[in-house]
Amino acid sequence: MEASCETKGRRGWYLERVLFAMAGTVSLAGGLLALLVSPWFALLPVLAGINQWLYVTVGACPASLVLSRVTSLRSAAETGR
């Protein structure tokens, strides 16, 4: 049984995990740029949050649509995880 858990970890990331990592990166970068460059960069975390809520409520956001078409990433719900 442990072998199957190990192979699941080696398969790669699911779409939700990549989206979460992207939103965190955009939020951190936006906050840092807002402090160092211009307060207008504070809009980046806001947009990341809007995309997260879109994914939660609708089941898709612009980033998820692009990632699922460009890469082979699939949702954990689609794979039965």
Helices and strands as residue ranges (DSSP letters): H 2-10, H 15-36, G 39-42, H 43-58, H 62-70, H 76-79
